[in-house]
Amino acid sequence: MKKIFIAILGLGKGSWGHVARIIAEEEWDQILLISNEWGKENFAPSKETDWLMVNNRLGFEILKDEIKKGLPEGDLHVSLISGSGKEHTALIAALRESKKEFKVVILTGEGLKTY
C-alpha cells in the first residue's frame, strides 16, 4: 500500500517549514499538498509533489467536495499544522465521508510522530 502524505498549505508561511521538513525527512510514495495558486507558486518542496488546488473562499460543502474528489488511495498520513480551521474541517469531513482511514503526523523534537 502506498504511503501518502497529505497537508494543507495555508497562507501563513510560518508553518511551511514544518511541512517542508516532514516532506524531506520521511520516505513518501506520494505527497499531496492542498493549497491555492499562491501557495503553489511560493512553496518549493524538496520532492515531487501533487497539488490539489482549492479556493478556500468557497462555501464549506464545495471546499469539502473538491478535496474529497482529490483524495488518493493508500496509507494516508495527514498534517494539520498549516492552513485554516475551515480547510482542516473540510479535509477531515472529506476523509470521513470517503470512509478513508488516516493517521495524523507531526514533527517533534524527537522526530516524526504518528497518531
ABEGO torsion letter per residue (X at the ends): XBBBBBBBBBABAAAAAAAAAAAAABBBABBBBBBBAAAAAABBBABBBBBBBBBAABBAAAAAAAAAAABBBEBBBBBAABEBAAAAAAAAAAAAAAGBBBBBBBBBAAEBBBX
